[in-house]
Amino acid sequence: MLFILIFILSLATSYVLPWWAAAAIAFVLSIYAGTKPAQAFWSGFGAVFCVWIVLALFKSIPNDHILATRVAQLFGLPHWLLLLFITALIGGLVGGIASLAGLYVKRVFEKPATEHKTV
């Protein structure tokens, strides 16, 4: 559920908000729906990774990947797909770490599960 929420909101706001809004979305949604650290990280990572691939392809396909190919050559990469993967990997790490941070903030403010009574 967390993956789908992050994916939909990040994709829906990507043309209106700056690139780092995906991190804020992952952070806030992880506070709301995060349960375990691994689940939070991989949901944030996967959702933002997929969103950045979709957005990069939406911008690259209409121009036959000319700009992506030239930027890949500028960085010494053999193909524009490697540039796409590296870009999505960076976005995924940002989303995963933000989502994990949101879960840890949630845990800081939760009440302990068991309270010990002192007599």
C-alpha positions as a Markdown table, in Angstrom:
| # | Residue | x | y | z |
|---|---|---|---|---|
| 1 | Met | 0.0 | 0.0 | 0.0 |
| 2 | Leu | 2.8 | 2.4 | 0.9 |
| 3 | Phe | 4.5 | 1.8 | -2.5 |
| 4 | Ile | 1.3 | 2.6 | -4.4 |
| 5 | Leu | 0.6 | 5.7 | -2.4 |
| 6 | Ile | 4.1 | 7.1 | -2.9 |
| 7 | Phe | 4.1 | 6.1 | -6.6 |
| 8 | Ile | 0.7 | 7.8 | -7.4 |
| 9 | Leu | 1.3 | 11.0 | -5.4 |
| 10 | Ser | 4.8 | 11.4 | -6.7 |
| 11 | Leu | 3.8 | 10.9 | -10.3 |
| 12 | Ala | 0.7 | 13.1 | -10.0 |
| 13 | Thr | 2.7 | 16.0 | -8.5 |
| 14 | Ser | 5.9 | 15.7 | -10.6 |
| 15 | Tyr | 5.0 | 18.3 | -13.2 |
| 16 | Val | 3.9 | 20.9 | -10.6 |
| 17 | Leu | 6.4 | 20.4 | -7.7 |
| 18 | Pro | 10.3 | 20.3 | -7.8 |
| 19 | Trp | 12.2 | 17.0 | -7.9 |
| 20 | Trp | 12.7 | 16.8 | -4.1 |
| 21 | Ala | 8.9 | 16.7 | -3.5 |
| 22 | Ala | 9.0 | 13.0 | -4.0 |
| 23 | Ala | 11.2 | 12.8 | -0.9 |
| 24 | Ala | 8.7 | 14.8 | 1.1 |
| 25 | Ile | 5.9 | 12.7 | -0.1 |
| 26 | Ala | 7.7 | 9.5 | 0.8 |
| 27 | Phe | 8.5 | 10.9 | 4.2 |
| 28 | Val | 5.0 | 12.0 | 5.0 |
| 29 | Leu | 3.4 | 8.8 | 3.7 |
| 30 | Ser | 5.8 | 6.6 | 5.6 |
| 31 | Ile | 4.7 | 8.4 | 8.8 |
| 32 | Tyr | 1.2 | 7.6 | 7.9 |
| 33 | Ala | 1.5 | 4.0 | 6.5 |
| 34 | Gly | 5.0 | 2.7 | 7.4 |
| 35 | Thr | 5.2 | -0.4 | 9.5 |
| 36 | Lys | 8.7 | -1.9 | 9.3 |
| 37 | Pro | 12.1 | -0.3 | 8.3 |
| 38 | Ala | 12.7 | -2.6 | 5.4 |
| 39 | Gln | 9.1 | -2.2 | 4.1 |
| 40 | Ala | 9.5 | 1.6 | 4.4 |
| 41 | Phe | 12.8 | 1.8 | 2.6 |
| 42 | Trp | 12.0 | -0.5 | -0.2 |
| 43 | Ser | 8.6 | 1.0 | -0.8 |
| 44 | Gly | 10.1 | 4.5 | -1.0 |
| 45 | Phe | 13.0 | 3.3 | -3.1 |
| 46 | Gly | 10.9 | 1.3 | -5.6 |
| 47 | Ala | 8.2 | 3.9 | -6.0 |
| 48 | Val | 10.5 | 6.9 | -6.6 |
| 49 | Phe | 12.8 | 4.7 | -8.8 |
| 50 | Cys | 9.8 | 3.8 | -11.0 |
| 51 | Val | 8.4 | 7.3 | -11.1 |
| 52 | Trp | 11.8 | 8.7 | -12.2 |
| 53 | Ile | 12.1 | 6.1 | -15.0 |
| 54 | Val | 8.6 | 7.0 | -16.2 |
| 55 | Leu | 9.2 | 10.7 | -16.1 |
| 56 | Ala | 12.6 | 10.4 | -17.8 |
| 57 | Leu | 11.1 | 8.2 | -20.6 |
| 58 | Phe | 8.1 | 10.7 | -21.0 |
| 59 | Lys | 10.7 | 13.4 | -21.7 |
| 60 | Ser | 13.2 | 11.3 | -23.7 |
| 61 | Ile | 11.0 | 9.3 | -26.1 |
| 62 | Pro | 9.5 | 12.3 | -28.0 |
| 63 | Asn | 13.0 | 13.5 | -29.1 |
| 64 | Asp | 14.3 | 10.0 | -29.9 |
| 65 | His | 16.7 | 10.1 | -26.8 |
| 66 | Ile | 18.9 | 12.6 | -28.5 |
| 67 | Leu | 19.5 | 14.7 | -25.3 |
| 68 | Ala | 19.9 | 11.5 | -23.1 |
| 69 | Thr | 22.4 | 10.1 | -25.6 |
| 70 | Arg | 24.5 | 13.3 | -25.6 |
| 71 | Val | 24.5 | 13.6 | -21.8 |
| 72 | Ala | 25.5 | 9.9 | -21.6 |
| 73 | Gln | 28.4 | 10.6 | -23.9 |
| 74 | Leu | 29.3 | 13.6 | -21.8 |
| 75 | Phe | 29.7 | 11.4 | -18.8 |
| 76 | Gly | 31.4 | 8.7 | -20.8 |
| 77 | Leu | 28.6 | 6.2 | -20.6 |
| 78 | Pro | 28.2 | 3.8 | -23.4 |
| 79 | His | 24.4 | 4.1 | -23.8 |
| 80 | Trp | 21.6 | 6.4 | -22.7 |
| 81 | Leu | 19.8 | 3.5 | -20.8 |
| 82 | Leu | 22.7 | 3.4 | -18.3 |
| 83 | Leu | 22.1 | 7.1 | -17.7 |
| 84 | Leu | 18.4 | 6.4 | -17.2 |
| 85 | Phe | 19.3 | 3.6 | -14.7 |
| 86 | Ile | 21.7 | 5.8 | -12.7 |
| 87 | Thr | 19.2 | 8.7 | -12.6 |
| 88 | Ala | 16.5 | 6.4 | -11.3 |
| 89 | Leu | 18.9 | 4.8 | -8.8 |
| 90 | Ile | 19.7 | 8.3 | -7.3 |
| 91 | Gly | 16.0 | 9.1 | -7.1 |
| 92 | Gly | 15.3 | 5.7 | -5.5 |
| 93 | Leu | 17.9 | 6.2 | -2.9 |
| 94 | Val | 16.5 | 9.7 | -2.1 |
| 95 | Gly | 12.9 | 8.2 | -1.8 |
| 96 | Gly | 14.1 | 5.2 | 0.2 |
| 97 | Ile | 16.0 | 7.2 | 2.8 |
| 98 | Ala | 13.2 | 9.8 | 3.1 |
| 99 | Ser | 10.7 | 7.0 | 3.7 |
| 100 | Leu | 12.9 | 5.3 | 6.2 |
| 101 | Ala | 13.4 | 8.6 | 8.0 |
| 102 | Gly | 9.6 | 9.1 | 8.1 |
| 103 | Leu | 9.1 | 5.8 | 9.8 |
| 104 | Tyr | 11.8 | 6.5 | 12.4 |
| 105 | Val | 10.2 | 9.9 | 13.1 |
| 106 | Lys | 6.9 | 8.1 | 13.6 |
| 107 | Arg | 8.5 | 5.7 | 16.0 |
| 108 | Val | 10.0 | 8.5 | 18.1 |
| 109 | Phe | 6.6 | 9.9 | 18.8 |
| 110 | Glu | 4.8 | 6.6 | 19.4 |
| 111 | Lys | 3.9 | 5.4 | 22.9 |
| 112 | Pro | 5.8 | 2.4 | 24.1 |
| 113 | Ala | 3.9 | -0.9 | 23.5 |
| 114 | Thr | 4.2 | -1.9 | 27.2 |
| 115 | Glu | 4.3 | 0.4 | 30.1 |
| 116 | His | 5.8 | -0.9 | 33.3 |
| 117 | Lys | 4.0 | 0.1 | 36.5 |
| 118 | Thr | 6.2 | 0.9 | 39.5 |
| 119 | Val | 4.8 | 0.0 | 42.8 |
